[in-house]
Amino acid sequence: MKYVVRTESLLKVVGDVLVLPCFSSTPSIRETLQEVDAAFQGKLLVHLERHAFKAHKGEWLMVPTFDVLKTQFLLVVGLGEKSLCDLDTVRFVAAITAQRSREVKAREVVTCLPLLTGKEVAPRLIAEAWVTGFGSASYQFHRYKSAKKETEKSDKAVVGVERVTLCESTRLRATAIQRGCDAANHVVEALCLARDLVNTPPGDMTPQDLLKAAQLVAKDQSRIELKLLTVEDMRKLGMDGTLAVARGSQHEAVGVHLTYHPKTKPKKRIAVIGKAVTFDSGGLSLKPADAMMTMKCDMAGAAAVIGLFQALPTSQVNVEVHGIFLAVENMPSGSAYRPGDVVKAMNGTTIEVLNTDAEGRVTLADALSYAATLKPDAMIDLATLTGACVVALGDDLSALMTNNPRLGGQLLRAAREMGEGLWELPLLGSYEDLIKSKVADIKNIGGRSAGAITAGLFLQHFVEKIPWAHLDIAGPAFVERETRPDHPYGGSGTGVRLLLRFLQEL
């Protein structure tokens, strides 16, 4: 999608839909619509009053223009109270705009950005929020839908919005907004890539397919290199846990190590690790059928890593970033690992496997151990790790667990800025007893109590003394209830924007 900023009147720009965002007070509505209402000879405001339009957050009204304006439709959309309007409101309203524009088959949208109060709300940030909301709501995954012949032949086939024109009064503000739009558009592309990877059926997204996706991101990017870890490489490194999880599948395990080199001397070295179970049947501890329906999303952590690397070359990140994932498929078969098996992680820790459906932490044990050998300044892992996290925090929040309060604070701040829900859970030391094993160093389950926390405590055994944060993204990684217009059904790309903002602010 193309975003263009122009310094001219909204009424002079040709398009399909003219969008006017309004704050929810009668004076604000009248001031915003004054010029357009004059073109309608005073009938627009009367029409809004008849429909009791109050410009509450997300409230909207679509009006045909009947050639009074240079657009076919006028969309008036509410921002709510001005004192409460923030960047998340902008994302939300932009998403509403995208949805309504798609419904009238618009290809060109014309609008302006709201003026928000507060020193931290620069025009560039408002533009980034608008583009993120609009682009996220515009996302559709139709790769596997059969196109109807009549639709293919029709000139009126829906292709979605292709161009958004933002009108501003001053050249200085317009320049800042254009920069924000361009930066956010690259991020939305990365977000959509992560969504595509998660939404792809698991038969077409095997460990080898996930490797190909990473290779495509690294291709033609001189600042990104990719190191492949084969089964033999993993065996030499002692990644017995990962190889054990992969044994039940006909698809071999694949390890990927991406490295981003910034243009100048990096300030820090950060390792980002993603869980990469391309399909999780539970293994011999087989999941119920209903619980398997969305298990193509169990590689959402790795998808976020790939999406992040898609965005890094066009970002202002002066950090050496390492992206690591060990891709496996967890399947039941005669060669599958069994409850009661003991496996050894790369760092030498032995793990008693009591439930083969707690496989993600077993693979992450090796991935974290590998990342620790790079001696990074910090390590962050993303994983759809526990159903217990969803029970505790619901579908809209990821859990944060960390051994470093400063790192945790940086991630929480980045999450707030980017509108990603993140809530900290404690790594309570007394819960360590729940994962102690009688036959090995630790076991891979700790019982029903504090399931998300015990999983975090398990992972902590593999990070040495390096500052580390664990993000359990099991809730928001896959959207089943569409509660927000910028969160369409399917993979959400959770973590891409959060991590990018975290890296930008280091």
WOURMO-V920866 format. One record per pair of residues at least 4 apart in sequence whose C-alpha atoms are under 6 Angstrom apart, sorted by the first residue. I is the first residue (numbers start at 1). J is the second residue. D is the distance in Angstrom with one decimal. If there is no record, write none. Layout:
BEGIN
i,j,d
I,J,D
I,J,D
END
This chain:
BEGIN
i,j,d
1,162,5.0
1,163,5.8
2,163,4.8
3,163,5.9
3,164,4.9
3,165,5.9
4,165,4.8
5,165,5.7
5,166,4.7
5,167,5.8
5,178,5.9
6,167,4.9
7,167,5.6
7,168,4.9
7,169,5.3
10,167,6.0
14,70,5.0
14,71,5.8
15,71,4.8
15,108,5.0
15,109,5.8
16,71,4.7
16,72,5.1
16,106,5.4
16,108,5.3
16,109,5.9
17,71,5.4
17,73,4.7
17,74,5.7
17,109,4.9
18,74,4.8
18,110,4.8
18,111,5.8
19,75,4.7
19,76,5.9
19,111,4.8
20,76,5.0
21,77,4.9
21,78,5.8
22,29,5.6
22,78,5.0
22,79,5.6
23,28,5.8
23,79,5.0
23,80,5.3
23,81,5.7
23,82,5.7
24,54,5.8
24,55,4.5
24,56,5.7
24,80,4.9
24,81,5.2
30,34,5.6
33,37,5.7
37,42,5.0
37,44,5.2
38,42,5.5
40,44,5.9
48,53,5.3
55,59,5.7
55,78,3.7
55,80,5.9
56,78,5.0
56,80,4.3
57,78,5.0
57,79,4.5
57,80,4.1
58,78,5.3
58,93,5.7
59,77,5.7
59,78,5.0
60,76,5.6
60,77,4.2
61,75,5.8
61,76,5.3
62,74,5.8
62,75,4.5
63,73,5.6
63,74,5.1
64,73,4.5
65,69,6.0
65,72,5.5
65,73,5.2
85,89,5.7
87,129,5.9
88,419,6.0
90,94,6.0
90,130,5.7
91,129,5.1
91,130,5.2
91,133,4.1
94,130,5.4
94,133,5.1
94,134,4.8
95,133,4.8
95,134,4.6
95,137,5.0
95,485,5.4
95,486,5.2
97,101,6.0
98,134,5.4
98,138,6.0
101,106,5.3
102,106,5.8
102,160,5.8
105,158,5.9
106,161,5.8
107,160,5.9
107,161,4.0
107,162,5.1
108,161,5.9
108,163,4.9
108,164,5.8
109,164,4.8
110,164,5.9
110,165,4.7
111,166,5.1
112,166,5.0
112,167,5.2
123,177,5.7
124,176,5.2
124,177,4.8
124,180,4.5
127,177,5.4
127,180,5.2
127,181,5.5
128,180,5.0
128,181,5.6
128,184,5.0
131,135,5.7
132,136,5.8
133,486,5.6
136,486,5.1
137,485,5.8
137,486,4.2
151,157,5.7
168,174,5.8
181,185,5.9
187,311,5.6
190,307,4.6
190,310,5.5
190,311,5.6
191,307,6.0
191,493,5.3
193,307,5.9
194,303,4.8
194,304,5.6
194,307,5.1
194,493,5.2
195,491,4.6
195,492,5.7
195,493,5.2
198,297,5.2
198,300,5.9
198,491,5.3
199,491,5.7
202,279,6.0
202,296,5.3
205,209,5.1
206,278,5.8
207,254,5.9
207,327,5.0
207,328,5.7
214,306,5.9
215,219,6.0
217,310,5.8
218,224,5.4
223,260,5.6
223,261,5.0
224,259,5.5
224,260,4.6
225,258,5.8
225,259,5.3
226,257,5.7
226,258,4.6
227,257,5.0
228,255,5.9
228,256,5.1
229,233,5.4
229,255,4.4
229,256,6.0
230,254,5.8
234,239,5.3
235,239,5.8
238,346,4.7
239,345,5.5
239,346,4.8
239,366,5.5
240,244,6.0
240,344,5.6
240,345,5.8
241,343,5.4
241,345,5.5
241,362,5.6
241,363,6.0
242,363,4.5
244,337,5.7
246,253,5.8
246,328,5.3
246,329,5.8
247,335,5.8
247,336,5.1
248,331,5.0
248,332,5.3
248,333,5.1
248,335,5.1
248,336,3.7
249,331,5.2
253,327,5.6
253,328,4.8
254,326,5.8
254,327,5.1
255,325,6.0
255,326,4.3
256,324,5.7
256,325,5.5
257,323,5.7
257,324,4.6
258,322,5.6
258,323,4.8
259,321,5.7
259,322,4.6
260,320,5.7
260,321,5.1
261,320,5.3
262,318,5.4
266,318,5.2
266,319,4.7
266,320,5.7
267,319,5.5
268,319,5.2
269,319,6.0
269,320,4.7
269,321,5.9
269,376,5.0
269,377,5.4
270,321,5.0
270,376,5.4
270,377,5.8
270,378,5.2
270,379,6.0
271,321,5.8
271,322,4.6
271,323,6.0
271,379,4.7
272,322,6.0
272,323,4.9
272,379,5.9
272,380,4.9
272,381,5.7
273,323,5.8
273,324,4.8
273,325,5.8
273,381,4.4
274,301,4.1
274,302,4.1
274,325,5.2
274,381,5.6
274,382,5.0
275,299,5.7
275,301,4.9
275,302,5.5
275,383,4.9
276,299,4.0
276,302,5.2
276,326,5.9
276,327,4.6
277,298,5.3
277,299,4.8
277,327,5.7
277,328,5.0
277,329,5.4
278,296,5.9
278,299,5.1
278,329,5.3
279,295,5.5
279,296,5.0
279,329,5.2
280,295,5.5
280,330,4.9
281,286,6.0
281,287,5.9
281,330,5.9
281,331,5.6
282,286,4.5
282,287,5.1
282,357,4.0
283,330,5.4
283,331,4.5
283,332,4.3
283,356,5.6
284,332,5.0
285,356,5.4
285,357,5.7
298,384,5.8
301,382,4.8
301,383,4.9
302,325,6.0
304,308,6.0
304,493,6.0
304,495,5.8
304,496,5.2
308,496,5.3
317,504,5.0
332,336,5.6
339,353,5.4
339,354,4.6
339,355,5.4
340,353,5.4
340,354,5.4
341,353,5.4
342,351,5.4
342,352,4.5
342,353,5.9
343,350,5.7
343,351,5.3
344,348,5.8
344,349,5.7
344,350,4.3
345,349,5.4
345,366,5.5
346,366,5.2
346,369,6.0
347,369,5.7
350,440,5.5
350,441,5.2
351,440,5.8
351,442,5.2
351,443,5.2
352,440,5.7
352,443,4.4
353,443,6.0
353,444,5.5
361,365,6.0
364,368,5.7
365,462,5.8
368,462,5.8
369,462,5.3
378,467,4.8
378,468,5.6
379,468,4.6
380,468,5.6
380,469,4.8
380,470,5.8
381,470,5.0
382,471,4.8
383,472,5.2
383,473,5.7
384,472,5.7
384,473,5.0
384,474,3.9
385,472,5.7
385,474,5.9
386,452,5.8
388,451,5.3
388,452,5.4
389,393,5.9
389,452,5.2
390,394,4.5
390,395,6.0
390,475,5.1
393,397,5.8
395,475,4.0
395,476,5.1
396,476,5.0
397,421,4.5
397,422,5.3
398,422,4.8
398,472,5.5
398,473,4.6
399,422,5.8
399,423,5.1
399,424,5.7
399,471,5.5
399,472,5.0
400,423,5.8
400,424,4.5
400,425,6.0
400,470,5.7
400,471,4.8
401,424,5.9
401,425,5.5
401,469,5.7
401,470,5.1
402,468,5.7
402,469,4.2
403,468,5.9
404,467,5.5
414,498,5.6
414,501,5.7
414,502,5.4
415,419,5.9
415,420,4.9
415,498,5.2
434,446,4.8
435,442,5.6
435,443,5.3
435,446,4.8
436,442,4.7
437,441,5.9
437,442,4.8
437,443,5.2
473,477,5.6
477,491,5.9
477,492,5.4
477,494,5.5
478,490,5.2
478,491,4.5
478,492,5.7
479,489,5.0
479,490,4.9
480,489,5.6
482,488,5.9
495,499,5.8
END
